[in-house]
Amino acid sequence: MMSKLSRKGPGVCTYGSSLLTGWLTLITGLSIVPLASAAEPAGLALTGAWQIRVSARDAKGQPVATTLDVRPPTLLTVNAEKFTSLPIFNPQAGGWVKGATLVAVRAQECTTPNLLEPDSLDLRTGPEPNAPRLTRRTDYEADLAWATIGRLTNGVLKAGQPVFATYRHGLLRLDSIVLTSDGRIVLREGEAKAAAPVPSALAEGELRLANVYLPGRIPKLEPAQLFPVLERTFPEPPREHPSPAEKFAPRTMAKLRSGQPLRILAWGDSVTVGTFVPDWEHQRWQEQFVSRLHARFPKAQIELVTEAWGGRNTGSYLAEPPGSEHNYAEKVLARKPDLIVSEFVNDAGLNEAQVEEHYGKLLVDFNAIGAEWIILTPHYVRPDWMGLKQEREIDDDPRAYVKGLRQFTAKHGLALADASLRYGRLWRQGIPYSTLMLNSINHPDARGMSLFADSLIGLFP
């Protein structure tokens, strides 16, 4: 439960009070996972384009097996979707903002790529099937991967002229393979969505053996879409004595235990802004973290201050002049926090040497104001943005930035809340991590936010 909360202006809150090493092999064209009991991974074998052979053990340890048919993704048709006006197509922008977005494939704030069937897009000047058809590259242009459209200046379309779009598209779906309470293996189909699909709910006594991810318009199932549940929860590391917080944030610990006022500054980018999450006042990572802190330290008097700037990084703050809304000296240092917790996925372009140089300067500043610092490693983002070819077997974060943060905190004696580790193991829990992204890119839902809070609270005794 969230502790009592009072607002002190924007962004300020006060709280009163082998596991299967090499588990997937290809044998004569079939993907094979060994037979497993309910406490172990299920066995999965692709036996057809949309067919899976599943083997497991029931609650009594008896083997049970069946073949399941997965319903292929359905292509849906949208007829004459109206746009009151198209903006000028901007080929220099990111795909999701090059023009107007087709509604049926919208994720939060953008679109989910590759859901549109490219050849199906048909734009006309009226809703009737015989209305004049517009010509791509003459009247309009489109990013067919991101499903965005915009007019061209030399075409027939004018500003303010309505346009009607007809197209076909797929959706994302996460089906579950379930062991029922009476020992049967069944397939539960998840709800198809344009972004952040969730697996179906379980009834009492049921066990989820695996999830099957259908990421839109795919011609058949591949091994990369099979997510057997290899572990039920993240394997928490052994408790340290003293804990990381006691070693690296002793003044924070003293105030938590004594009930002295403690100001925590959550500093970050759009993930820390977090207002895209439903019930964000309780579900942002910083809100979840402070709520858990208060539950663990009932005497604590915690003031939570959020300073965050979407689409920016630490360098953006440092570049802002005095008096600006996000000036570093005024909005971070001048707040005199006792503890700074930083989250900057937008710093992920930094390599190890740049982390040492850039964050080293921040550390000097924080020491000067007497603030302790916990650094969060970032969540995983779109696979292709991370150089990943799939969402399984991805325990090791490939980003130099993450490696740099781990080296920096170890070198300087700082606490590291390694959320990246938790994201990298989601596949072991049967979860493709991208299904936690509300915008299909990098904005985690409440479940994703909780992984940050998990990594933070794990530092405390």
N, C-alpha and C positions, 0 to 999 in steps of 0.2 A: 504494500500500500504506500501511496505517496504521503509524505509527512505534510503537515500544515504549511501553507505557502502564502506569502504576501508579496505583492509587487512593489518595487521601488523604481518605477520607470522602466523603459524598454531594456530588456536583456538582464534585469536584475531581479533575483528571487531571494527571499530569506526563508530558511528552514528553521523552525523553532524546535526545538527539542533535538609369428609373422602373420602380423595380422594379415595374411594373404599378400605377401610380397610376390609380385608378378602374378596377381590373381587372374588377370585376363590373358589368355593365350588364344591364338587362332589355330584351330585344328580342322583341316579339310573344309575351310570356309565358314565354320561355325565358331561363335564366341562361346567359350566354356568357362564356367566358374564352378569349382568343386562343390559336391554335396555338403550341406551344412545343416546344423540343428537350429532351433529357434534362438539359441544363444550365440549362434555363429551365422555368417553370411549364407544366404540362400544360394542355390546353384541356378544359374541362368544360362540358357543356350538359345541363340537365334536359330529358329528352324524354318523360317520363311520371311518374306518381306515384312510381314506384320504379325509374326507369330513367335512366341517365346515359350520354351520348355522350362518349367520351374520345378526345382526339387528342394525339399527342406525336411525338417523333422517336426512332428507335432509336439504338444506339451508333454506327452508321455515318452518322447524320444523315438517314436516310430517314424519311418520314412514315409513321406507323402510327396506325390508329384502330379503335375498336370500340365497341359498345354493351353496357353492363353492366346486368344486372338485380340490384337490391339486395333481399335478403330483408327483408320488413317485420318490425318488432318482433313478437315472439311474446308473447301474453298467457298467463301461466302461472296455474294454479289451485292454491291451497292449501286443503286440506280439513281442517276441525276442528283447527286449530292450538290447542294447549292453553295456557291461562294459569291457573296454580293460584289466582291471585287478582288482581283488578284494583284499582289504586289509585284514589283519588278523582280525578276529572278536574279539572285545574287550568286554567281558561280564561285565567288571567293569565300563564302561563308561555310560554316560546318553544314553537313548535309541536312541536318534537322532544322536549320534556319535559313535555307536558301530561298524559301518561298512559303506559301500557305501549305498547311499540313492536311492530308486526307484524314478525315475524322475517325474512321473505323480502325486505323492502325496507330492512333495516338497513345503514347505512354504519357506519364506525367511530364508536362513541360515540353515534350518533343514527340518523336515517333519511335516505334520499334523497327529497326531496319529489316529488310528482306521479307516482310510480310506481304507486301504488294506483289501481285503477279504482274511483272513488267509489261507484257504484251496486252494486258487487258485494259490499260488506262485509255479512256476515251473522253475528250473534253469537247463540249458543244456550247453554243451560245443560248440554248433554250432547253427546257426539260423534255421536250418531245423527242422521240427517237429519230425523227427526220430533221431535227434542227441542224443548222450549219455546223459541220465538224471543224474544229480548230486543228491546225497543223503544228506538230512539235518541231522545234528548231526554227520555225517561222513566226508563229503566233505566240507560242509559249515554249518554255523549257521545263524539264522535270528532272529531279534526282530520283530515279526509279528505285534505288536501294532504300532511301530514307522517306520516300513517298511525299515529297514536297514539290509544289508547282508554282510557277510565276510567269507573268507575261513578259514578252519581249517588246522593245520599244518600236521596232519596225513592223510589227504585225498588225492584225486588224483589231486586236483588243485595245480598249481605252480604259483609263482609270475610271473606276466606278461602274464598269460594265459587268453584269452578272455572268458567271460561268457555271456550268453544270458538269460534274464529273461522274462517270460510270466506271466501275473497276471491280476486280475480284481480289480477294485477300485471304490469307490464313490467319490463325491465331496461335498463341502459345498454350500448351497444355501439359500438366504434370499428373500422370496416372500413377496409381499405387497398386502394387502387388501385396495382397494382405492374406495372412493366415488367420482364419476365423476361429472363434472359440470352440467350434465343433471340429476343427482340424482340416477344414477345406482351404484350398488356395484359390483366391478369386482376384479379379482385376476390378479396381474401383476407378472409374474415370473422373479426372479432375475437371473443374470448370475452365473452359477455354477463355483466355483473356488476351488483350493486346500487350500486357506487361504484368510482371510479378504474379504468375500463376501459383496457386498454393495446392498442395496435395489434399486429397479428400480426407474428411474426418474419420476417425476410427470409432467403432462401437466398443463397449466394455468387453474386455477379454480378448480383443483382437491385437495382432502384432503386424506392424509394417515390415515386410521383407525387403522391398525395393521400391524405387520410383522409376518410371519410364518418362523421359523428357521428350516431348514433341515440340521442337522449336520452330513452329511455323510450317512452311511449305517444304517438306522433305519427301523424297520419292520412296523411301523405305527406311526401316529401322537400321541403325548401325550400332556397333558396340559402344560408341561414344554417348549414345542416348540411354544406356542402361546404368542405373545407379543403385546397386545392392547396398543395403544398410550394413556397413562393416563395423560401425561402432555407434552406440546409442547417444553418447554425449562426448564432448571434448575431454580428452584425458588430461585433467588438471595436473600440473607438476606438483611434486611433494612440497608441503609447506616448509618455508624457510624460517629459521629462528636465529636471529631476529628477521622479521619480514622485510621485504624491500622498502616499504614505507618507513619502517622504524630505522632502517639504515640510511636511506637517502632523503627522507622528508621528516626528520625528527621534530622540528618545530610544529609542523602540521599535526603530527601524532599527539604531541603534548596538548595542543588546543582541543583536539577531538576528545581526548580523555578527560580534560579538566572542565570542559564546557565554556572555555573562553571563546569570544567571537572569532570566527575563522572565515576569511574571504577567499573564495575559490573563483578564479577567472578561467572560463572555458574560452579558448582563443582558437579560431579556425576559419574555414572556408564555408561553402554551402552546406557541407555535411554537419557543421556546427550550427549554422543558421537553422536548419532542420525543420522549418515550418511547413515543409511539404509532407511531413508525416502526420497522419490523422492523430488527433489528441496530442499534438506536439508538446504541449506544456507539461505533459507527463512522460512522453515517450522519446524525446530526444536523448542522445547518449548521456549528456551532462545531467539531465533531470533524473534519469534512471540511476546514474552513479551516485549522485548526492542523496537520493532517496535511500539507496542501500547503505550509504555511509551512516546516515542518521539512524537507520534501523540497527546497525552494528554498534554505534556509539550514541546511546540515547541522550547523554548529556550535551551532545554537540549543538552549538549555535552557529549554523552555517549560512553564510550569504553567498549565493551563486550569482556571478556576473557573467553574462555571455557577450563576447565581442567577436563578431564573425562577419565575413564579407564574401558573398558568393562569387565564384569564378575568379578569385584572386588567391595570392599566396603570401608568404611572409615578406618577400621582396616588395610586393605591392604596398604593404603597410609602411615599410621603411621609406618608400618613395613619396608618400603623401606629405604635402606641406602642412605646416602648422595651421590649425583651424579647420582642417578638412574633417569629414565625418569619420575617417578611419586612420587618422594620424597615429602612428605607433607610440610616440612619446606621450600623447595625451590620452589615448584610449586604452593603452596597455600598461605602460609604466606608471602613469600618473594615478591609476586606480589603486596602486599600492596593494596588490593582492598578496596574501600569504602563500598561496599555491597557484601556480599556472599549470593548466593542463592544455597542451596544444595538439591540434589535429589539423594536418594540412596535406590532404591527398594532392592538392595542386602544387606542392613542392616536389612531386615525384619525378620531375625532370632533373633534379640534382643528382650528381654522382657522389661517391664516397668523399672525395676531396672537397667538393663544394659544400657538402653537409658540414664537414669539420670547420671550414672557413666561415660559412654563413651562420651556422648555429653557435659556433664559438663566440661570435660577437653578441648574439642574443644572451648567451650565458653570462657574459661579463655584465650586461645591463641588468639581468635579473638578480645577480649577486649584489649589485650595487643598491638595489631597493630592498634587499633582504627577502626576496621571493624564492621559494622552492619550486621545482619544475618536474613535472611528469610528462614525458613525450609519448604520444600514441603513434604506433605504426598504422599506416592507412589500410583500408579495406581493399579487396580486389575490385577492379573495374572491368569494363568490357574486355573480353578475352583478347581480341585483336589489338587493343590498345596496350596490352601487357605482353604481347608476343606469344600468347598461349593459343594452342590449336584445339584444345578441348577443355572441359571443365572437370575432368577426373585426373587423378594422379598428379596433382598440382600442389603438393604440400609445401614445396620450396618457392617462396616469392622470388621471381626473377629480377625484380627492380633493384638497381644500384642504390636508390634512395633508401630502401628498407635496410639493405646491408649497411649503408652509411649510418643510419640511426642506431642500429645495434652496436656498431663500433663506437659511435660517439658517446652513447650513454655508458658503455662499459669503460671507456677511457676516462670520462669525467665524473664517474660516480653519481650518475643520475638514474632515476627510476624509469624503466621502459615498460609501457603497457602494450604488449605485442598483439594487437588485434589481428594483424596479418596472419599470424599462426592459426587463429581460429577460422578465418575465412578460407585459408588454404586446406583445411580439413573438412569443410562442409560436405564435400563429395563423399567422404567416408560415412556421413550420416544420411546419405541418399539424396542430398540436396545440391542441385546445380546452383552455384552461388549467384549467378545472374538473375535467378528467379526472385531474389531479394531486392532487386533494383527497381524502384518505382518508375524510373525514367528509362529503364533498360540500358543505362550507361553507368551511373555512379552515385545515385541517390538511394541509400538503403532504407527499407521499411523499418517498422518497429522491431522486428526480429533482428535485422541487421544492426540497428542501433544497440540492441542488447549485447551484441558481441563486444562492442567497445566498453560497455559498462562491466561486462564479465571480466575483461582483461584488466580494467582499473581496480575493481574491488578485490581481485586476486592478489594485489600488491599489499593489502592491508591485513593486519592480524585479526 
